Amino acid sequence: METNDQPLIDAILAGDPQSFSFLVDRYKDLVFTLALRMLKHREEAEEVSQDTFIKVFRSLNKFKGESKFSTWIYKITYHTCLDRLKKNKREQHVFALDEYNDNQVETIDNALDMMEKKERKQAIQECLQLLPSNDIALLTLFYFEGLSLEEIAKIVDLTANNVKVKLFRSRKKLTGILRDKLEPEIIENYERNGR
């Protein structure tokens, strides 16, 4: 459900800063979620969220409505996170892209299906945190926030086709991490069921 932010934007630009608090309330969870997943540190995500909204406020007059307002905020958040990562020069975990056949992916899917919903979500969240920040951002925007390839392309300054390729690679990395995490559970379940 897309909200109409234009009346609030118009009010802010007309000199009503109180309306900005409504925009912050509307988007603070989305901004914080993306920042937390990319930066992997709560305090830094809070700081980046604040920085993002300061940038949004200062450059609100530059928003021309060529994309959804939420896409514009995501773009500012994404780039603010990248700036923070560069500043901190954090080492990113890099995993080799192994080739997975359909049977391996199917086995992982079956193992996930056997897990309780809460455990599955927790396992995915833990594995997601092992990915580089750019991969986390793409997976978050596409799968958790439900943005289209075109919207993500605007946020990360790539073409939709490049986003599609990068999403595919990010999913493969995540599949590898999930496989490594879930293989012991598959074996344990296999032994428990006496098969």
mmCIF file of the C-alpha atoms, coordinates in Angstrom:
data_MODEL
# 
_entry.id   MODEL 
# 
loop_
_atom_site.group_PDB 
_atom_site.id 
_atom_site.type_symbol 
_atom_site.label_atom_id 
_atom_site.label_alt_id 
_atom_site.label_comp_id 
_atom_site.label_asym_id 
_atom_site.label_entity_id 
_atom_site.label_seq_id 
_atom_site.pdbx_PDB_ins_code 
_atom_site.Cartn_x 
_atom_site.Cartn_y 
_atom_site.Cartn_z 
_atom_site.occupancy 
_atom_site.B_iso_or_equiv 
_atom_site.pdbx_formal_charge 
_atom_site.auth_seq_id 
_atom_site.auth_comp_id 
_atom_site.auth_asym_id 
_atom_site.auth_atom_id 
_atom_site.pdbx_PDB_model_num 
ATOM 1   C CA . MET A 1 1   ? 0.000  0.000   0.000   1.00 0.00 ? 1   MET A CA 1 
ATOM 2   C CA . GLU A 1 2   ? 1.701  3.178   -1.197  1.00 0.00 ? 2   GLU A CA 1 
ATOM 3   C CA . THR A 1 3   ? 1.045  6.248   0.915   1.00 0.00 ? 3   THR A CA 1 
ATOM 4   C CA . ASN A 1 4   ? 0.761  9.754   -0.451  1.00 0.00 ? 4   ASN A CA 1 
ATOM 5   C CA . ASP A 1 5   ? 3.659  11.668  1.050   1.00 0.00 ? 5   ASP A CA 1 
ATOM 6   C CA . GLN A 1 6   ? 3.326  14.744  -1.158  1.00 0.00 ? 6   GLN A CA 1 
ATOM 7   C CA . PRO A 1 7   ? 1.054  16.742  1.211   1.00 0.00 ? 7   PRO A CA 1 
ATOM 8   C CA . LEU A 1 8   ? 3.592  16.267  4.030   1.00 0.00 ? 8   LEU A CA 1 
ATOM 9   C CA . ILE A 1 9   ? 6.483  17.185  1.732   1.00 0.00 ? 9   ILE A CA 1 
ATOM 10  C CA . ASP A 1 10  ? 4.646  20.311  0.583   1.00 0.00 ? 10  ASP A CA 1 
ATOM 11  C CA . ALA A 1 11  ? 3.922  21.294  4.208   1.00 0.00 ? 11  ALA A CA 1 
ATOM 12  C CA . ILE A 1 12  ? 7.576  20.836  5.213   1.00 0.00 ? 12  ILE A CA 1 
ATOM 13  C CA . LEU A 1 13  ? 8.799  22.856  2.245   1.00 0.00 ? 13  LEU A CA 1 
ATOM 14  C CA . ALA A 1 14  ? 6.277  25.572  3.148   1.00 0.00 ? 14  ALA A CA 1 
ATOM 15  C CA . GLY A 1 15  ? 7.950  25.913  6.561   1.00 0.00 ? 15  GLY A CA 1 
ATOM 16  C CA . ASP A 1 16  ? 6.102  23.394  8.771   1.00 0.00 ? 16  ASP A CA 1 
ATOM 17  C CA . PRO A 1 17  ? 8.875  21.297  10.351  1.00 0.00 ? 17  PRO A CA 1 
ATOM 18  C CA . GLN A 1 18  ? 6.292  19.448  12.500  1.00 0.00 ? 18  GLN A CA 1 
ATOM 19  C CA . SER A 1 19  ? 5.150  17.582  9.397   1.00 0.00 ? 19  SER A CA 1 
ATOM 20  C CA . PHE A 1 20  ? 8.644  16.108  9.108   1.00 0.00 ? 20  PHE A CA 1 
ATOM 21  C CA . SER A 1 21  ? 8.067  14.101  12.292  1.00 0.00 ? 21  SER A CA 1 
ATOM 22  C CA . PHE A 1 22  ? 5.182  12.351  10.519  1.00 0.00 ? 22  PHE A CA 1 
ATOM 23  C CA . LEU A 1 23  ? 7.519  11.376  7.653   1.00 0.00 ? 23  LEU A CA 1 
ATOM 24  C CA . VAL A 1 24  ? 10.117 10.138  10.135  1.00 0.00 ? 24  VAL A CA 1 
ATOM 25  C CA . ASP A 1 25  ? 7.488  8.031   11.928  1.00 0.00 ? 25  ASP A CA 1 
ATOM 26  C CA . ARG A 1 26  ? 6.315  6.610   8.611   1.00 0.00 ? 26  ARG A CA 1 
ATOM 27  C CA . TYR A 1 27  ? 9.798  5.539   7.413   1.00 0.00 ? 27  TYR A CA 1 
ATOM 28  C CA . LYS A 1 28  ? 11.956 5.107   10.524  1.00 0.00 ? 28  LYS A CA 1 
ATOM 29  C CA . ASP A 1 29  ? 11.487 1.331   10.715  1.00 0.00 ? 29  ASP A CA 1 
ATOM 30  C CA . LEU A 1 30  ? 12.312 0.830   7.028   1.00 0.00 ? 30  LEU A CA 1 
ATOM 31  C CA . VAL A 1 31  ? 15.425 2.997   7.273   1.00 0.00 ? 31  VAL A CA 1 
ATOM 32  C CA . PHE A 1 32  ? 16.619 1.365   10.494  1.00 0.00 ? 32  PHE A CA 1 
ATOM 33  C CA . THR A 1 33  ? 16.043 -2.177  9.194   1.00 0.00 ? 33  THR A CA 1 
ATOM 34  C CA . LEU A 1 34  ? 18.119 -1.587  6.071   1.00 0.00 ? 34  LEU A CA 1 
ATOM 35  C CA . ALA A 1 35  ? 20.851 0.201   8.046   1.00 0.00 ? 35  ALA A CA 1 
ATOM 36  C CA . LEU A 1 36  ? 21.012 -2.550  10.668  1.00 0.00 ? 36  LEU A CA 1 
ATOM 37  C CA . ARG A 1 37  ? 21.258 -5.297  8.074   1.00 0.00 ? 37  ARG A CA 1 
ATOM 38  C CA . MET A 1 38  ? 23.975 -3.491  6.130   1.00 0.00 ? 38  MET A CA 1 
ATOM 39  C CA . LEU A 1 39  ? 26.053 -2.287  9.086   1.00 0.00 ? 39  LEU A CA 1 
ATOM 40  C CA . LYS A 1 40  ? 25.425 -5.233  11.448  1.00 0.00 ? 40  LYS A CA 1 
ATOM 41  C CA . HIS A 1 41  ? 25.760 -2.964  14.498  1.00 0.00 ? 41  HIS A CA 1 
ATOM 42  C CA . ARG A 1 42  ? 22.756 -1.488  16.292  1.00 0.00 ? 42  ARG A CA 1 
ATOM 43  C CA . GLU A 1 43  ? 24.442 1.747   17.439  1.00 0.00 ? 43  GLU A CA 1 
ATOM 44  C CA . GLU A 1 44  ? 25.828 2.478   13.997  1.00 0.00 ? 44  GLU A CA 1 
ATOM 45  C CA . ALA A 1 45  ? 22.456 1.717   12.417  1.00 0.00 ? 45  ALA A CA 1 
ATOM 46  C CA . GLU A 1 46  ? 20.843 4.213   14.789  1.00 0.00 ? 46  GLU A CA 1 
ATOM 47  C CA . GLU A 1 47  ? 23.436 6.853   13.886  1.00 0.00 ? 47  GLU A CA 1 
ATOM 48  C CA . VAL A 1 48  ? 23.038 6.200   10.157  1.00 0.00 ? 48  VAL A CA 1 
ATOM 49  C CA . SER A 1 49  ? 19.257 6.386   10.519  1.00 0.00 ? 49  SER A CA 1 
ATOM 50  C CA . GLN A 1 50  ? 19.600 9.818   12.122  1.00 0.00 ? 50  GLN A CA 1 
ATOM 51  C CA . ASP A 1 51  ? 22.073 10.921  9.462   1.00 0.00 ? 51  ASP A CA 1 
ATOM 52  C CA . THR A 1 52  ? 19.698 9.682   6.767   1.00 0.00 ? 52  THR A CA 1 
ATOM 53  C CA . PHE A 1 53  ? 16.796 11.732  8.067   1.00 0.00 ? 53  PHE A CA 1 
ATOM 54  C CA . ILE A 1 54  ? 19.004 14.810  8.403   1.00 0.00 ? 54  ILE A CA 1 
ATOM 55  C CA . LYS A 1 55  ? 19.994 14.365  4.744   1.00 0.00 ? 55  LYS A CA 1 
ATOM 56  C CA . VAL A 1 56  ? 16.350 13.826  3.775   1.00 0.00 ? 56  VAL A CA 1 
ATOM 57  C CA . PHE A 1 57  ? 15.322 17.025  5.556   1.00 0.00 ? 57  PHE A CA 1 
ATOM 58  C CA . ARG A 1 58  ? 18.136 19.082  4.051   1.00 0.00 ? 58  ARG A CA 1 
ATOM 59  C CA . SER A 1 59  ? 17.570 17.840  0.503   1.00 0.00 ? 59  SER A CA 1 
ATOM 60  C CA . LEU A 1 60  ? 13.782 17.496  0.507   1.00 0.00 ? 60  LEU A CA 1 
ATOM 61  C CA . ASN A 1 61  ? 13.527 20.299  -2.034  1.00 0.00 ? 61  ASN A CA 1 
ATOM 62  C CA . LYS A 1 62  ? 15.510 18.078  -4.448  1.00 0.00 ? 62  LYS A CA 1 
ATOM 63  C CA . PHE A 1 63  ? 12.862 15.342  -4.409  1.00 0.00 ? 63  PHE A CA 1 
ATOM 64  C CA . LYS A 1 64  ? 11.081 15.732  -7.748  1.00 0.00 ? 64  LYS A CA 1 
ATOM 65  C CA . GLY A 1 65  ? 8.670  12.805  -7.514  1.00 0.00 ? 65  GLY A CA 1 
ATOM 66  C CA . GLU A 1 66  ? 10.348 10.892  -10.368 1.00 0.00 ? 66  GLU A CA 1 
ATOM 67  C CA . SER A 1 67  ? 10.283 7.799   -8.149  1.00 0.00 ? 67  SER A CA 1 
ATOM 68  C CA . LYS A 1 68  ? 8.320  6.838   -5.062  1.00 0.00 ? 68  LYS A CA 1 
ATOM 69  C CA . PHE A 1 69  ? 9.323  8.781   -1.963  1.00 0.00 ? 69  PHE A CA 1 
ATOM 70  C CA . SER A 1 70  ? 10.144 5.493   -0.201  1.00 0.00 ? 70  SER A CA 1 
ATOM 71  C CA . THR A 1 71  ? 12.583 4.627   -3.024  1.00 0.00 ? 71  THR A CA 1 
ATOM 72  C CA . TRP A 1 72  ? 14.258 8.012   -2.604  1.00 0.00 ? 72  TRP A CA 1 
ATOM 73  C CA . ILE A 1 73  ? 14.641 7.468   1.163   1.00 0.00 ? 73  ILE A CA 1 
ATOM 74  C CA . TYR A 1 74  ? 16.006 3.957   0.601   1.00 0.00 ? 74  TYR A CA 1 
ATOM 75  C CA . LYS A 1 75  ? 18.576 5.389   -1.806  1.00 0.00 ? 75  LYS A CA 1 
ATOM 76  C CA . ILE A 1 76  ? 19.742 7.938   0.750   1.00 0.00 ? 76  ILE A CA 1 
ATOM 77  C CA . THR A 1 77  ? 19.886 5.230   3.431   1.00 0.00 ? 77  THR A CA 1 
ATOM 78  C CA . TYR A 1 78  ? 21.822 2.854   1.177   1.00 0.00 ? 78  TYR A CA 1 
ATOM 79  C CA . HIS A 1 79  ? 24.426 5.453   0.244   1.00 0.00 ? 79  HIS A CA 1 
ATOM 80  C CA . THR A 1 80  ? 24.748 6.677   3.839   1.00 0.00 ? 80  THR A CA 1 
ATOM 81  C CA . CYS A 1 81  ? 25.444 3.069   4.884   1.00 0.00 ? 81  CYS A CA 1 
ATOM 82  C CA . LEU A 1 82  ? 28.050 2.676   2.133   1.00 0.00 ? 82  LEU A CA 1 
ATOM 83  C CA . ASP A 1 83  ? 29.733 5.884   3.291   1.00 0.00 ? 83  ASP A CA 1 
ATOM 84  C CA . ARG A 1 84  ? 29.826 4.565   6.861   1.00 0.00 ? 84  ARG A CA 1 
ATOM 85  C CA . LEU A 1 85  ? 31.263 1.228   5.727   1.00 0.00 ? 85  LEU A CA 1 
ATOM 86  C CA . LYS A 1 86  ? 33.979 3.000   3.730   1.00 0.00 ? 86  LYS A CA 1 
ATOM 87  C CA . LYS A 1 87  ? 34.741 5.216   6.698   1.00 0.00 ? 87  LYS A CA 1 
ATOM 88  C CA . ASN A 1 88  ? 35.102 2.244   9.012   1.00 0.00 ? 88  ASN A CA 1 
ATOM 89  C CA . LYS A 1 89  ? 36.942 0.165   6.404   1.00 0.00 ? 89  LYS A CA 1 
ATOM 90  C CA . ARG A 1 90  ? 35.416 -2.942  7.866   1.00 0.00 ? 90  ARG A CA 1 
ATOM 91  C CA . GLU A 1 91  ? 36.487 -6.282  6.538   1.00 0.00 ? 91  GLU A CA 1 
ATOM 92  C CA . GLN A 1 92  ? 33.621 -7.969  4.819   1.00 0.00 ? 92  GLN A CA 1 
ATOM 93  C CA . HIS A 1 93  ? 33.151 -11.719 4.945   1.00 0.00 ? 93  HIS A CA 1 
ATOM 94  C CA . VAL A 1 94  ? 33.569 -13.125 1.457   1.00 0.00 ? 94  VAL A CA 1 
ATOM 95  C CA . PHE A 1 95  ? 32.393 -16.601 0.553   1.00 0.00 ? 95  PHE A CA 1 
ATOM 96  C CA . ALA A 1 96  ? 33.326 -18.504 -2.564  1.00 0.00 ? 96  ALA A CA 1 
ATOM 97  C CA . LEU A 1 97  ? 30.602 -19.016 -5.111  1.00 0.00 ? 97  LEU A CA 1 
ATOM 98  C CA . ASP A 1 98  ? 30.354 -22.780 -5.328  1.00 0.00 ? 98  ASP A CA 1 
ATOM 99  C CA . GLU A 1 99  ? 28.206 -24.396 -7.945  1.00 0.00 ? 99  GLU A CA 1 
ATOM 100 C CA . TYR A 1 100 ? 25.040 -25.880 -6.474  1.00 0.00 ? 100 TYR A CA 1 
ATOM 101 C CA . ASN A 1 101 ? 22.954 -28.377 -8.284  1.00 0.00 ? 101 ASN A CA 1 
ATOM 102 C CA . ASP A 1 102 ? 19.174 -28.489 -8.015  1.00 0.00 ? 102 ASP A CA 1 
ATOM 103 C CA . ASN A 1 103 ? 19.313 -31.504 -5.713  1.00 0.00 ? 103 ASN A CA 1 
ATOM 104 C CA . GLN A 1 104 ? 21.481 -29.666 -3.167  1.00 0.00 ? 104 GLN A CA 1 
ATOM 105 C CA . VAL A 1 105 ? 19.184 -26.626 -3.215  1.00 0.00 ? 105 VAL A CA 1 
ATOM 106 C CA . GLU A 1 106 ? 16.149 -28.926 -2.890  1.00 0.00 ? 106 GLU A CA 1 
ATOM 107 C CA . THR A 1 107 ? 17.731 -30.645 0.126   1.00 0.00 ? 107 THR A CA 1 
ATOM 108 C CA . ILE A 1 108 ? 18.274 -27.268 1.762   1.00 0.00 ? 108 ILE A CA 1 
ATOM 109 C CA . ASP A 1 109 ? 14.685 -26.276 1.008   1.00 0.00 ? 109 ASP A CA 1 
ATOM 110 C CA . ASN A 1 110 ? 13.455 -29.536 2.566   1.00 0.00 ? 110 ASN A CA 1 
ATOM 111 C CA . ALA A 1 111 ? 15.565 -28.935 5.670   1.00 0.00 ? 111 ALA A CA 1 
ATOM 112 C CA . LEU A 1 112 ? 14.161 -25.422 5.961   1.00 0.00 ? 112 LEU A CA 1 
ATOM 113 C CA . ASP A 1 113 ? 10.628 -26.774 5.611   1.00 0.00 ? 113 ASP A CA 1 
ATOM 114 C CA . MET A 1 114 ? 11.270 -29.146 8.507   1.00 0.00 ? 114 MET A CA 1 
ATOM 115 C CA . MET A 1 115 ? 12.320 -26.321 10.808  1.00 0.00 ? 115 MET A CA 1 
ATOM 116 C CA . GLU A 1 116 ? 9.798  -24.390 12.848  1.00 0.00 ? 116 GLU A CA 1 
ATOM 117 C CA . LYS A 1 117 ? 8.883  -21.032 11.334  1.00 0.00 ? 117 LYS A CA 1 
ATOM 118 C CA . LYS A 1 118 ? 10.612 -19.113 14.117  1.00 0.00 ? 118 LYS A CA 1 
ATOM 119 C CA . GLU A 1 119 ? 13.756 -21.222 13.884  1.00 0.00 ? 119 GLU A CA 1 
ATOM 120 C CA . ARG A 1 120 ? 13.780 -20.829 10.103  1.00 0.00 ? 120 ARG A CA 1 
ATOM 121 C CA . LYS A 1 121 ? 13.544 -17.060 10.354  1.00 0.00 ? 121 LYS A CA 1 
ATOM 122 C CA . GLN A 1 122 ? 16.303 -16.997 12.985  1.00 0.00 ? 122 GLN A CA 1 
ATOM 123 C CA . ALA A 1 123 ? 18.556 -19.237 10.875  1.00 0.00 ? 123 ALA A CA 1 
ATOM 124 C CA . ILE A 1 124 ? 18.061 -17.068 7.798   1.00 0.00 ? 124 ILE A CA 1 
ATOM 125 C CA . GLN A 1 125 ? 18.727 -13.884 9.788   1.00 0.00 ? 125 GLN A CA 1 
ATOM 126 C CA . GLU A 1 126 ? 21.929 -15.336 11.250  1.00 0.00 ? 126 GLU A CA 1 
ATOM 127 C CA . CYS A 1 127 ? 23.141 -16.536 7.853   1.00 0.00 ? 127 CYS A CA 1 
ATOM 128 C CA . LEU A 1 128 ? 22.185 -13.241 6.233   1.00 0.00 ? 128 LEU A CA 1 
ATOM 129 C CA . GLN A 1 129 ? 24.504 -11.422 8.640   1.00 0.00 ? 129 GLN A CA 1 
ATOM 130 C CA . LEU A 1 130 ? 27.439 -13.425 7.260   1.00 0.00 ? 130 LEU A CA 1 
ATOM 131 C CA . LEU A 1 131 ? 27.028 -11.867 3.820   1.00 0.00 ? 131 LEU A CA 1 
ATOM 132 C CA . PRO A 1 132 ? 28.711 -8.650  2.665   1.00 0.00 ? 132 PRO A CA 1 
ATOM 133 C CA . SER A 1 133 ? 26.630 -5.516  3.246   1.00 0.00 ? 133 SER A CA 1 
ATOM 134 C CA . ASN A 1 134 ? 25.805 -4.978  -0.443  1.00 0.00 ? 134 ASN A CA 1 
ATOM 135 C CA . ASP A 1 135 ? 24.340 -8.492  -0.677  1.00 0.00 ? 135 ASP A CA 1 
ATOM 136 C CA . ILE A 1 136 ? 22.321 -7.958  2.488   1.00 0.00 ? 136 ILE A CA 1 
ATOM 137 C CA . ALA A 1 137 ? 20.949 -4.690  1.105   1.00 0.00 ? 137 ALA A CA 1 
ATOM 138 C CA . LEU A 1 138 ? 19.815 -6.283  -2.158  1.00 0.00 ? 138 LEU A CA 1 
ATOM 139 C CA . LEU A 1 139 ? 18.214 -9.303  -0.466  1.00 0.00 ? 139 LEU A CA 1 
ATOM 140 C CA . THR A 1 140 ? 16.525 -7.064  2.122   1.00 0.00 ? 140 THR A CA 1 
ATOM 141 C CA . LEU A 1 141 ? 15.099 -4.661  -0.442  1.00 0.00 ? 141 LEU A CA 1 
ATOM 142 C CA . PHE A 1 142 ? 13.854 -7.433  -2.757  1.00 0.00 ? 142 PHE A CA 1 
ATOM 143 C CA . TYR A 1 143 ? 12.647 -10.164 -0.389  1.00 0.00 ? 143 TYR A CA 1 
ATOM 144 C CA . PHE A 1 144 ? 11.841 -8.394  2.879   1.00 0.00 ? 144 PHE A CA 1 
ATOM 145 C CA . GLU A 1 145 ? 10.671 -5.010  1.584   1.00 0.00 ? 145 GLU A CA 1 
ATOM 146 C CA . GLY A 1 146 ? 9.182  -6.312  -1.670  1.00 0.00 ? 146 GLY A CA 1 
ATOM 147 C CA . LEU A 1 147 ? 10.708 -3.682  -3.934  1.00 0.00 ? 147 LEU A CA 1 
ATOM 148 C CA . SER A 1 148 ? 10.857 -4.287  -7.684  1.00 0.00 ? 148 SER A CA 1 
ATOM 149 C CA . LEU A 1 149 ? 14.110 -4.691  -9.611  1.00 0.00 ? 149 LEU A CA 1 
ATOM 150 C CA . GLU A 1 150 ? 13.546 -1.234  -11.117 1.00 0.00 ? 150 GLU A CA 1 
ATOM 151 C CA . GLU A 1 151 ? 13.091 0.385   -7.685  1.00 0.00 ? 151 GLU A CA 1 
ATOM 152 C CA . ILE A 1 152 ? 16.214 -1.310  -6.342  1.00 0.00 ? 152 ILE A CA 1 
ATOM 153 C CA . ALA A 1 153 ? 18.128 -0.234  -9.463  1.00 0.00 ? 153 ALA A CA 1 
ATOM 154 C CA . LYS A 1 154 ? 17.311 3.411   -8.675  1.00 0.00 ? 154 LYS A CA 1 
ATOM 155 C CA . ILE A 1 155 ? 18.451 2.975   -5.064  1.00 0.00 ? 155 ILE A CA 1 
ATOM 156 C CA . VAL A 1 156 ? 21.797 1.311   -5.813  1.00 0.00 ? 156 VAL A CA 1 
ATOM 157 C CA . ASP A 1 157 ? 22.542 3.143   -9.082  1.00 0.00 ? 157 ASP A CA 1 
ATOM 158 C CA . LEU A 1 158 ? 22.599 0.041   -11.304 1.00 0.00 ? 158 LEU A CA 1 
ATOM 159 C CA . THR A 1 159 ? 20.478 -1.237  -14.152 1.00 0.00 ? 159 THR A CA 1 
ATOM 160 C CA . ALA A 1 160 ? 17.614 -3.605  -13.370 1.00 0.00 ? 160 ALA A CA 1 
ATOM 161 C CA . ASN A 1 161 ? 19.505 -6.376  -15.202 1.00 0.00 ? 161 ASN A CA 1 
ATOM 162 C CA . ASN A 1 162 ? 22.602 -5.807  -13.050 1.00 0.00 ? 162 ASN A CA 1 
ATOM 163 C CA . VAL A 1 163 ? 20.431 -5.931  -9.933  1.00 0.00 ? 163 VAL A CA 1 
ATOM 164 C CA . LYS A 1 164 ? 18.924 -9.220  -11.138 1.00 0.00 ? 164 LYS A CA 1 
ATOM 165 C CA . VAL A 1 165 ? 22.397 -10.731 -11.643 1.00 0.00 ? 165 VAL A CA 1 
ATOM 166 C CA . LYS A 1 166 ? 23.637 -9.459  -8.283  1.00 0.00 ? 166 LYS A CA 1 
ATOM 167 C CA . LEU A 1 167 ? 20.497 -10.808 -6.560  1.00 0.00 ? 167 LEU A CA 1 
ATOM 168 C CA . PHE A 1 168 ? 21.135 -14.204 -8.136  1.00 0.00 ? 168 PHE A CA 1 
ATOM 169 C CA . ARG A 1 169 ? 24.740 -14.186 -6.859  1.00 0.00 ? 169 ARG A CA 1 
ATOM 170 C CA . SER A 1 170 ? 23.632 -13.009 -3.405  1.00 0.00 ? 170 SER A CA 1 
ATOM 171 C CA . ARG A 1 171 ? 21.080 -15.835 -3.228  1.00 0.00 ? 171 ARG A CA 1 
ATOM 172 C CA . LYS A 1 172 ? 23.781 -18.342 -4.206  1.00 0.00 ? 172 LYS A CA 1 
ATOM 173 C CA . LYS A 1 173 ? 26.045 -17.037 -1.446  1.00 0.00 ? 173 LYS A CA 1 
ATOM 174 C CA . LEU A 1 174 ? 23.192 -17.253 1.052   1.00 0.00 ? 174 LEU A CA 1 
ATOM 175 C CA . THR A 1 175 ? 22.374 -20.778 -0.147  1.00 0.00 ? 175 THR A CA 1 
ATOM 176 C CA . GLY A 1 176 ? 25.989 -21.796 0.498   1.00 0.00 ? 176 GLY A CA 1 
ATOM 177 C CA . ILE A 1 177 ? 25.920 -20.357 4.002   1.00 0.00 ? 177 ILE A CA 1 
ATOM 178 C CA . LEU A 1 178 ? 22.561 -21.989 4.726   1.00 0.00 ? 178 LEU A CA 1 
ATOM 179 C CA . ARG A 1 179 ? 23.861 -25.306 3.402   1.00 0.00 ? 179 ARG A CA 1 
ATOM 180 C CA . ASP A 1 180 ? 26.908 -25.162 5.678   1.00 0.00 ? 180 ASP A CA 1 
ATOM 181 C CA . LYS A 1 181 ? 24.722 -24.272 8.665   1.00 0.00 ? 181 LYS A CA 1 
ATOM 182 C CA . LEU A 1 182 ? 21.948 -26.751 7.930   1.00 0.00 ? 182 LEU A CA 1 
ATOM 183 C CA . GLU A 1 183 ? 23.964 -29.817 6.873   1.00 0.00 ? 183 GLU A CA 1 
ATOM 184 C CA . PRO A 1 184 ? 24.598 -30.867 10.505  1.00 0.00 ? 184 PRO A CA 1 
ATOM 185 C CA . GLU A 1 185 ? 20.876 -30.461 11.178  1.00 0.00 ? 185 GLU A CA 1 
ATOM 186 C CA . ILE A 1 186 ? 19.985 -32.551 8.109   1.00 0.00 ? 186 ILE A CA 1 
ATOM 187 C CA . ILE A 1 187 ? 22.321 -35.340 9.286   1.00 0.00 ? 187 ILE A CA 1 
ATOM 188 C CA . GLU A 1 188 ? 20.930 -35.174 12.832  1.00 0.00 ? 188 GLU A CA 1 
ATOM 189 C CA . ASN A 1 189 ? 17.354 -35.313 11.536  1.00 0.00 ? 189 ASN A CA 1 
ATOM 190 C CA . TYR A 1 190 ? 18.278 -38.175 9.215   1.00 0.00 ? 190 TYR A CA 1 
ATOM 191 C CA . GLU A 1 191 ? 19.760 -40.179 12.113  1.00 0.00 ? 191 GLU A CA 1 
ATOM 192 C CA . ARG A 1 192 ? 16.870 -39.312 14.446  1.00 0.00 ? 192 ARG A CA 1 
ATOM 193 C CA . ASN A 1 193 ? 14.321 -40.647 11.975  1.00 0.00 ? 193 ASN A CA 1 
ATOM 194 C CA . GLY A 1 194 ? 16.347 -43.828 11.509  1.00 0.00 ? 194 GLY A CA 1 
ATOM 195 C CA . ARG A 1 195 ? 16.695 -43.469 7.755   1.00 0.00 ? 195 ARG A CA 1 
# 
